[in-house]
Amino acid sequence: MSDAAQPAVAEVRAAVEAVKAALDRHLAAVENRTGEDDPAVHRAFEALASAAEAYDELLYDTYDEVTPFEVPLGDTLPDYSGPAEPDAISVLIRRDYTVADPERLRRQAERLSESAAADGGDVGAAVGVLFGEYEPDEIAERHSEFGLEEGDSTLWVTAAGPAEPGEWLSAPFDQVDPRHLLCRFDVSAVYDDEADADALDRLA
């Protein structure tokens, strides 16, 4: 086995350990559930699905092997049980990017800030400069210009009670209740792959 393969092998082993830990957490959540739609069980389920998917991808990339697991997508949320007319809403967005071109990212940051150049081209500092200068939507539109490659993204809109200023800033994502989800929009290459497969099936 080449030296180049060693990091990939280590990543696979780390991923399978993450699946084992997620299984334990999911079972513990199920054993201690407080009701049919316990949000702790939902969070443990989502974490397990994410860990299994990551392991499956790494296993395939490294060994050209697959698992027998099929991760359900898009229909795993419980029924809505929030207020019919919410007083407020919360918008939660996650967008993943791969740093495809670190040098381009550094150059863009250095054009905007002398401090980025002073930090010796640190990627973390460059990311901070870019997100401090541009709105997240603009970065999403111009990601390739900044040396970034788009991954999965999701946007959740949930019903929420009015919050006092600064009330949830210390832990902004800890109290998300999937039962209060009003709408959700996901973007992922997996959907493109499924669409391509459907198109090929129709042509067969």
C-alpha positions as CSV (number, residue, x, y, z in Angstrom):
1,M,0.0,0.0,0.0
2,S,1.4,3.4,-1.0
3,D,2.0,6.2,1.4
4,A,-0.6,8.2,-0.5
5,A,-3.2,5.6,0.3
6,Q,-2.6,5.7,4.1
7,P,-4.6,8.9,4.8
8,A,-7.6,7.5,2.9
9,V,-7.4,4.3,4.9
10,A,-7.3,6.2,8.1
11,E,-10.3,8.2,7.0
12,V,-12.3,5.1,6.4
13,R,-11.4,3.7,9.8
14,A,-12.4,7.0,11.4
15,A,-15.6,7.0,9.5
16,V,-16.6,3.5,10.6
17,E,-15.8,4.4,14.2
18,A,-18.2,7.4,13.8
19,V,-20.9,5.1,12.5
20,K,-20.5,2.9,15.6
21,A,-20.7,5.9,17.9
22,A,-23.7,7.2,16.1
23,L,-25.4,3.8,16.4
24,D,-24.9,3.9,20.1
25,R,-26.2,7.4,20.4
26,H,-29.3,6.5,18.3
27,L,-30.1,3.5,20.4
28,A,-29.7,5.5,23.6
29,A,-32.0,8.2,22.3
30,V,-34.6,5.5,21.3
31,E,-34.4,3.8,24.7
32,N,-34.9,7.2,26.4
33,R,-37.5,8.7,24.1
34,T,-40.1,11.0,25.7
35,G,-42.7,10.5,23.0
36,E,-43.5,9.4,19.5
37,D,-41.9,12.5,17.9
38,D,-39.0,13.0,20.3
39,P,-36.6,15.5,18.7
40,A,-33.6,13.8,20.3
41,V,-34.5,10.6,18.4
42,H,-34.8,12.6,15.2
43,R,-31.4,14.3,15.7
44,A,-29.8,10.9,16.5
45,F,-31.3,9.4,13.4
46,E,-30.0,12.3,11.2
47,A,-26.6,12.0,12.7
48,L,-26.6,8.2,12.1
49,A,-27.7,8.7,8.5
50,S,-25.0,11.3,7.9
51,A,-22.3,9.1,9.4
52,A,-23.4,6.1,7.4
53,E,-23.4,8.1,4.2
54,A,-19.9,9.5,4.8
55,Y,-18.6,6.0,5.6
56,D,-20.3,4.5,2.4
57,E,-18.7,7.2,0.3
58,L,-15.2,6.8,1.7
59,L,-15.4,3.0,1.5
60,Y,-16.3,3.3,-2.2
61,D,-13.6,5.9,-2.9
62,T,-10.9,3.9,-1.2
63,Y,-11.8,0.3,-1.8
64,D,-14.4,0.4,-4.5
65,E,-16.8,-1.3,-2.2
66,V,-20.3,-0.4,-0.9
67,T,-22.4,-1.0,2.2
68,P,-25.9,-2.6,2.2
69,F,-27.3,0.6,3.8
70,E,-29.7,2.8,2.0
71,V,-30.0,6.3,3.6
72,P,-33.6,7.7,3.2
73,L,-33.6,11.3,2.0
74,G,-36.2,14.0,2.2
75,D,-39.1,12.3,4.1
76,T,-37.6,11.6,7.5
77,L,-39.1,14.6,9.4
78,P,-42.0,14.2,11.7
79,D,-45.4,15.8,11.0
80,Y,-45.7,19.5,11.7
81,S,-47.0,20.2,15.2
82,G,-46.1,23.9,15.6
83,P,-48.5,26.9,15.8
84,A,-50.9,27.4,12.9
85,E,-50.0,31.1,12.8
86,P,-46.5,31.5,14.2
87,D,-45.5,34.8,15.8
88,A,-42.0,34.5,14.3
89,I,-39.9,32.3,12.1
90,S,-36.3,31.2,12.2
91,V,-34.3,30.6,9.0
92,L,-31.5,28.1,9.3
93,I,-29.0,27.7,6.4
94,R,-26.2,25.3,5.9
95,R,-23.9,25.4,2.9
96,D,-20.9,23.2,2.5
97,Y,-17.9,24.1,0.4
98,T,-14.6,22.3,-0.5
99,V,-11.6,24.6,-0.6
100,A,-10.7,23.5,-4.2
101,D,-8.1,26.2,-4.8
102,P,-6.5,27.5,-1.6
103,E,-4.1,29.8,-3.5
104,R,-7.0,31.6,-5.2
105,L,-8.8,31.9,-1.9
106,R,-5.7,33.5,-0.3
107,R,-5.3,35.9,-3.2
108,Q,-8.9,37.1,-3.0
109,A,-8.5,37.6,0.7
110,E,-5.2,39.5,0.4
111,R,-6.9,41.9,-2.1
112,L,-9.4,42.8,0.6
113,S,-7.3,42.9,3.7
114,E,-3.7,43.6,4.6
115,S,-4.2,41.4,7.7
116,A,-4.8,38.4,5.5
117,A,-1.4,38.8,3.9
118,A,0.2,39.4,7.2
119,D,-1.2,36.1,8.5
120,G,1.0,34.3,5.9
121,G,-1.7,33.1,3.6
122,D,-3.6,31.1,6.3
123,V,-6.8,29.6,4.7
124,G,-8.8,30.0,7.9
125,A,-8.0,33.7,8.0
126,A,-8.8,34.1,4.3
127,V,-12.2,32.5,4.9
128,G,-12.8,35.0,7.7
129,V,-11.9,37.9,5.5
130,L,-14.2,36.8,2.7
131,F,-17.2,36.1,4.9
132,G,-16.6,39.4,6.6
133,E,-16.7,41.3,3.4
134,Y,-19.4,39.5,1.4
135,E,-22.9,38.3,2.2
136,P,-23.3,34.5,2.2
137,D,-25.6,34.6,-0.8
138,E,-23.0,36.5,-2.8
139,I,-20.3,33.9,-1.9
140,A,-22.7,31.2,-3.0
141,E,-23.1,32.9,-6.4
142,R,-19.4,33.6,-6.8
143,H,-17.9,30.5,-5.0
144,S,-15.7,29.4,-7.9
145,E,-14.2,32.9,-8.1
146,F,-13.1,32.4,-4.5
147,G,-11.5,29.0,-5.0
148,L,-14.5,27.2,-3.5
149,E,-16.5,24.2,-4.8
150,E,-20.1,23.8,-3.8
151,G,-21.3,20.8,-1.7
152,D,-24.7,20.1,-0.2
153,S,-26.8,22.8,1.1
154,T,-30.1,23.0,3.0
155,L,-32.4,25.8,4.1
156,W,-35.0,25.3,6.9
157,V,-37.7,27.7,7.9
158,T,-39.2,26.9,11.4
159,A,-41.9,28.4,13.5
160,A,-40.5,30.2,16.5
161,G,-41.6,32.3,19.4
162,P,-40.2,35.9,19.5
163,A,-36.7,35.9,21.0
164,E,-35.1,38.6,23.1
165,P,-32.0,40.2,21.5
166,G,-29.0,37.9,22.1
167,E,-31.1,35.2,23.7
168,W,-29.9,32.3,21.6
169,L,-26.6,33.6,20.2
170,S,-24.5,31.4,22.4
171,A,-26.0,28.2,20.9
172,P,-28.0,29.2,17.8
173,F,-28.7,25.7,16.5
174,D,-29.3,23.7,19.6
175,Q,-33.0,24.2,20.0
176,V,-34.2,23.4,16.5
177,D,-37.4,21.4,16.7
178,P,-38.1,19.5,13.5
179,R,-41.8,19.3,14.4
180,H,-41.9,23.1,13.9
181,L,-40.5,23.0,10.4
182,L,-42.6,25.0,8.0
183,C,-40.6,24.3,4.8
184,R,-37.3,22.9,3.7
185,F,-35.2,23.2,0.5
186,D,-32.2,20.9,-0.1
187,V,-29.6,21.0,-2.9
188,S,-27.3,18.0,-3.4
189,A,-25.5,16.3,-6.2
190,V,-27.2,13.1,-5.1
191,Y,-30.5,14.4,-6.5
192,D,-28.7,15.1,-9.8
193,D,-27.4,11.6,-9.8
194,E,-30.9,10.2,-9.2
195,A,-32.3,12.4,-12.0
196,D,-29.6,11.1,-14.4
197,A,-30.4,7.5,-13.4
198,D,-34.1,8.1,-14.0
199,A,-33.5,9.6,-17.4
200,L,-31.3,6.6,-18.4
201,D,-34.0,4.2,-17.2
202,R,-36.6,5.9,-19.4
203,L,-34.2,5.6,-22.4
204,A,-33.5,1.9,-21.8
